[in-house]
Each structure stands twice: as C-alpha cells, then as structure tokens.
C-alpha cells in the first residue's frame, strides 16, 4: 500500500501504509510493526512526535485541501 497522510480536523496527521519515521540524525523510530500512526500537530503531546490525544479541546483546525502556489524557480 502506498503511503497516505490524512490531515485530521482538530487533530493529528494520520500516516498509513509503508513508511519509516526518522529523527534529525536519520535514526529510525521503532514503530513496533505499526502500519498506522498519528503525528502530533498541536505541540501538546507528551509522546512527540506521536499524538497522544492531548489536542482534544485545545487545537482548532478544519482540514480542507487547497492548492499550493507554484514552486519558485
């Protein structure tokens, strides 16, 4: 399955499919076989970069797709 990232309303980024997550040094996080994870967008998670649900009632964003402006040359 191709990697799919879903921007959830008022919450995390849901990543599913085949992927790996690495830190700034290129070291892989041990995902313990998970094929779906939530990545924190609110900054409140005690388990960053992963979502722990701390955003509930503290983060407001309606996820509606839009087109980015053209890339700069």
LUMTOR-397385 format. One record per residue (C-alpha): residue number from 1; chain; x negated, y negated, z negated. Coordinates in steps of 0.5 Angstrom, whole numbers, always signed. Each point is the difference from the previous one (the first is absolute). Example, Ala and Ser with C-alpha at 12.3 -4.5 7.8 and 13.67 -1.06 7.14 Angstrom:
<pts>
pt kolkol: 1	zator: A	x: -25	y: +9	z: -16 $
pt kolkol: 2	zator: A	x: -2	y: -7	z: +2 $
</pts>
This chain:
<pts>
pt kolkol: 1	zator: A	x: +0	y: +0	z: +0 $
pt kolkol: 2	zator: A	x: -3	y: -7	z: +2 $
pt kolkol: 3	zator: A	x: -1	y: -5	z: -6 $
pt kolkol: 4	zator: A	x: +7	y: -4	z: -1 $
pt kolkol: 5	zator: A	x: -1	y: -6	z: -5 $
pt kolkol: 6	zator: A	x: +7	y: -3	z: -3 $
pt kolkol: 7	zator: A	x: +1	y: -7	z: -3 $
pt kolkol: 8	zator: A	x: +5	y: +1	z: -5 $
pt kolkol: 9	zator: A	x: +5	y: -5	z: -2 $
pt kolkol: 10	zator: A	x: -3	y: -3	z: -7 $
pt kolkol: 11	zator: A	x: -5	y: +5	z: -1 $
pt kolkol: 12	zator: A	x: -6	y: +5	z: +3 $
pt kolkol: 13	zator: A	x: -3	y: +2	z: +6 $
pt kolkol: 14	zator: A	x: +2	y: +7	z: +1 $
pt kolkol: 15	zator: A	x: -5	y: +4	z: +4 $
pt kolkol: 16	zator: A	x: +1	y: +6	z: +3 $
pt kolkol: 17	zator: A	x: -3	y: +5	z: +5 $
pt kolkol: 18	zator: A	x: -7	y: +2	z: +1 $
pt kolkol: 19	zator: A	x: -4	y: -6	z: -3 $
pt kolkol: 20	zator: A	x: -6	y: -1	z: -5 $
pt kolkol: 21	zator: A	x: -1	y: -6	z: -5 $
pt kolkol: 22	zator: A	x: -7	y: -2	z: -2 $
pt kolkol: 23	zator: A	x: -3	y: -5	z: -5 $
pt kolkol: 24	zator: A	x: -4	y: -6	z: +2 $
pt kolkol: 25	zator: A	x: -6	y: +4	z: +0 $
pt kolkol: 26	zator: A	x: +3	y: +5	z: +5 $
pt kolkol: 27	zator: A	x: +1	y: +5	z: -5 $
pt kolkol: 28	zator: A	x: +7	y: +4	z: +0 $
pt kolkol: 29	zator: A	x: +5	y: +0	z: -5 $
pt kolkol: 30	zator: A	x: +2	y: +7	z: -2 $
pt kolkol: 31	zator: A	x: +8	y: +1	z: +2 $
pt kolkol: 32	zator: A	x: +1	y: +7	z: -2 $
pt kolkol: 33	zator: A	x: +3	y: +2	z: +6 $
pt kolkol: 34	zator: A	x: +5	y: -5	z: +1 $
pt kolkol: 35	zator: A	x: +2	y: -2	z: +6 $
pt kolkol: 36	zator: A	x: +5	y: -6	z: -2 $
pt kolkol: 37	zator: A	x: -3	y: -5	z: -5 $
pt kolkol: 38	zator: A	x: +2	y: -7	z: -2 $
pt kolkol: 39	zator: A	x: -4	y: -6	z: +0 $
pt kolkol: 40	zator: A	x: +1	y: -6	z: -4 $
pt kolkol: 41	zator: A	x: +1	y: -7	z: +3 $
pt kolkol: 42	zator: A	x: +2	y: -4	z: -7 $
pt kolkol: 43	zator: A	x: -6	y: +1	z: -3 $
pt kolkol: 44	zator: A	x: +3	y: +2	z: -7 $
pt kolkol: 45	zator: A	x: -1	y: +8	z: +1 $
pt kolkol: 46	zator: A	x: -5	y: +3	z: -6 $
pt kolkol: 47	zator: A	x: -2	y: +5	z: +5 $
pt kolkol: 48	zator: A	x: -2	y: -5	z: +6 $
pt kolkol: 49	zator: A	x: -1	y: +1	z: +6 $
pt kolkol: 50	zator: A	x: +6	y: +5	z: -1 $
pt kolkol: 51	zator: A	x: +7	y: -2	z: -2 $
pt kolkol: 52	zator: A	x: +3	y: +2	z: -7 $
pt kolkol: 53	zator: A	x: +7	y: -4	z: +1 $
pt kolkol: 54	zator: A	x: -3	y: -6	z: -4 $
pt kolkol: 55	zator: A	x: +3	y: -4	z: +5 $
pt kolkol: 56	zator: A	x: +7	y: +1	z: -2 $
pt kolkol: 57	zator: A	x: +4	y: -7	z: -1 $
pt kolkol: 58	zator: A	x: -7	y: -3	z: +1 $
pt kolkol: 59	zator: A	x: -1	y: +0	z: +7 $
pt kolkol: 60	zator: A	x: +4	y: -3	z: +6 $
pt kolkol: 61	zator: A	x: -1	y: +1	z: +7 $
pt kolkol: 62	zator: A	x: +5	y: +2	z: +5 $
pt kolkol: 63	zator: A	x: -4	y: +4	z: +5 $
pt kolkol: 64	zator: A	x: +3	y: -2	z: +7 $
pt kolkol: 65	zator: A	x: -5	y: +2	z: +6 $
pt kolkol: 66	zator: A	x: -3	y: -6	z: +4 $
pt kolkol: 67	zator: A	x: -5	y: -1	z: +6 $
pt kolkol: 68	zator: A	x: -7	y: -3	z: -2 $
pt kolkol: 69	zator: A	x: -2	y: -6	z: +4 $
pt kolkol: 70	zator: A	x: -5	y: +2	z: +6 $
pt kolkol: 71	zator: A	x: -7	y: +2	z: -2 $
pt kolkol: 72	zator: A	x: -5	y: -5	z: +0 $
pt kolkol: 73	zator: A	x: -6	y: +1	z: +5 $
</pts>
